[in-house]
Every structure is written in structure tokens, then in C-alpha cells.
Amino acid sequence: MDQTDLNLWISCALIGLTIVLPWFAEALNGRFDIFNIKNVFLLYILLQFSIWPIFIKVGEIVFLFGHEVMFVGDLYDSFIKGQYFVLTGLVFFYIGYYLIRHSGVVKRGESRFSQNPVLFLTWDNGRVFFVYWISLAVALLAFITMMSRYGGLVFYIQNIDLLRTTEAAGWGIFLYPLIASQIGVAVFTAHSFAKRRYEWFAVLGILVIVGFGFVIGIRTLVIAPLITTLILFHLIRRSVHFDWKFLVGAMIFVLLNIIYVSFRAVGTDFQEYSVGLTTQQLLLQFFGRFHGGDSMARIIDVVGRSDYQYGILSVWDLIISPIPRAVWSEKPLSLGVIANSLFWPDFFSVDDTGAAVPTLNGELYWILGLPAICLGMFAFGVIFRIIVRKLQIPDLRSMIAYSCWFAFAAFVNETLNLHLFQLIFKLLVLYSIILFIDVNRSQKNTVPFRSTCDEITGIGKS
């Protein structure tokens, strides 16, 4: 093993151990919970900066989706530098998370619920159903309008990759009604889980929302509603344990994800396309999304030859995000498109609306280098701990909000601004719906229900 290989293996091992060893410590103490937002956040970093580089190195993969994997070539030094920047960021994340835990904000050993707590449901049943049907109607209208604009359902599916990656500018006017509908269905789902009634309506709504996202070809529109439902089921209906059944479910999810990526690539020809793929190519359909090491290498190299963006582009992108391109035709390019053309000029232009994954650490480095990574990861640690702490208040609103935060934590390591804006949008929709349906909030103990989640305190402890 030469020095180059040794540096790669050491950096990947250090990142992996920094993430996995605390999980083992929590598991030995009975405090590990896969549904803690910190854990799904760290899992994505593990895949991006530890497992993915090893997968690429062992598989001797030189080209990924048509472009050279830069960390095994010209940008190796930038890759190694990026690995240790990520490792430093992890240290600051843990400081932020556990500093809050042992401060006066969260007391040691304090759990957020007593065993099987009695919660009180004050939502108006009729208004909850109204939100449910309106959500499905809005989603259906947005989906039909979108399909009509892009040549119809059949034409869209046949050309899904082309339309998704080159014609997506202005999609927000269709996608955000769909995202709002996700929250409306989530509210109904939480309500039905709590009352142990109308659960088939909830399942139907989830399938409709997921189906629209599947056809459109945007992964978060498919995965986010499923994550939200799983979290709500875990918190309200029945605790989901990290056991063999969970692992089998995870493997099925990976398999379905591989199939879905193949479908997005070629549309109706995905069966013939998939048959010709090797095992390595099939695995790349899943692992290809986690090219964090390559992204960091590119960003460090380009920023080193130019300058930081000092957060100006990030703040401006957040400010103008709510304005639809259909309303503002001259709306500036999104931060994602700028990142694509700047860091992947050989693969993207400003006319392409598909996206590589700059990663959270990469975007933070683009803002102000290592200091931004340290400060940003520390902030995430503090915020995630506070979000977990808020679950000590046992109400459905906090549980649904937590599911939104969990989805955010699951995806923010791809890109910060897009998922941050979606989180803000989801929470605004959620609290607006709550104001509409919680007509009995002044009447305490209106409709009691009991949580069956027997290990719910695990999230608050780990």
C-alpha cells in the first residue's frame, strides 16, 4: 500500500470511527435511537465521506456518470484536505450537540415523556378531514397542470431524465403545492394514528402523494412523505425497533431506490436498461448520490483559485426563493445552478437544472472555508439538540414538526439552501394548518389518547 492509499484509508477510517463509535457507546447504554435526527444526519456524512470513497477505491472506479472522479486523479490533495475538514466539522458538531445536553438547557438523564404518556387531542375532526381533502385536491391539480405543461403523462415518463435535468426551472410553482399537500396529509395521518381511526384514509393519501413524486422523478418528494409517516408511526402508534425487521426494510428500501434511479434515468425503458447493468453499476445507482469526497475536492480546488462567496449568495438565494420564476421571469440563477456550473463546468451549464451534490460541508467551505465548517456544524449540533429537547412537550404538533426536521436532517447534507427553504416552508404550512384545526385548544383534556411508543424516551436521551 503506497502513501496515497494509506492517507485515503486513514481519513475514511477516522471519519467512520468518529461517527460509529458514539453509536456503539449509546447502544451499549441502551440509548441509541435511529430516529434521533442527529443519527440520520451523521449517517449521511458516513456514506459521503467514509463509505463512498472506499467503494470508489475498492471498485477502481475512475468515471462516475460521465465525468472523472477527481479525488483519484488531479485533485487528490484537495480530497485529503477536505476529509480532515469534514472530520474537524464533526468534532464541532458533537461539541454543539453534547454541550447543550450537559448545560442547563437539558439536564442529564432527563427524558421527554413519561412511560406511555396520555396526550390530549384538541383538533376539530371536521376541519382535519377538510385539510386532508383539500391537500389531495391541491396535489392533484398541481400534478395535472405540471404534466400538461410538459407534454402529458406518457411523454413526461418517456423523457423523464431530459425534462427533469434541463427543463426544471420554474417547477417551484408546481412542487411547493405538492410539498404543502404532504404536510396536510401528515397532519391527517398524525390525527388518525392518535385516534386509531381513519388510518386507511391516511394510507391512501400517502400513496397518492408518493405516487405523484415518483412520476415527477424528484427523490425527496417520494422519500420525505415516507419518512414523515414512519416517524409519526414510531412516535404515536407503535415503536419501531432497530432489529432484523428494520434491517430487512432498509435493504428493501435500497433495492427500490436502485430501481427508482434506473427508472428516472430512462423512463419506460428502465427494465431493459437495468438488465444490462453489472453489479457495480447497480450499486452506483444508490451510492452515486453520496459523492461527498469528490464534491469537497472540487470545491476546495475551485475556491482556492477564486474566492469565498462569504454567505452573500446563500442569503440572497434564500430571500428570492419564495418568488416563482413564473412571476419573475428574470429571476437570478439559483445557488444550485451556480454551484453546478462553477464546480462541475465539464458536466453542467447554466441551462441545466439537474444537480450534483455540493454537500453541506462543501457549501459551508464555499462560504468561508474551515471557519464556516466549524461554526456551521457547531450550529447544527446545537439546533438538533434543541429540537430533540422540544419533544419533551407531548403534543401532535411537536411530533409532526419533528418529522419535518428529521427529513431535513436526512437531506441537508446534499445541499443546504434548498432543504433549508423547504423546511421553513413546511413549518409555516404546518403551523398555519394547526391554527385552523386546533379550535378547542382553550379546552384542556378534550380528547385523551395514549401513546404506545414504549421506547420514545430514547430520542431524548441519545
Secondary structure by P-SEA (a helix, b strand, c coil): ccaaaaaaaaaaaaaaaaccaaaaaaaaacccccccaaaaaaaaaaacccaaaaaaaaacccccccccccccccaaaaaaaaaaaaaaaaaaaaaaaaaaaacccccccccccccbbbbbbcccaaaaaaaaaaaaaaaaaaaaaaaaaaccaaaaaaaaaaaaccccccccccaaaaaaaaaaaaaaaaaaaaaccaaaaaaaaaaaaaaaaaaacccccccaaaaaaaaaaaaccccccccaaaaaaaaaaaaaaaaaaaaaacccaaaaaaaaccaaaaaaacccccaaaaaaaaaaaaaaacccccaaaaaaaaaaccccccccccccccaaaaaaaacccccccccccccccccaaaaaaaaccaaaaaaaaaaaaaaaaaaaaacccccaaaaaaaaaaaaaaaccccccaaaaaaaaaaaaaaaaaaaaccccccccccbbbbbccccccccccc
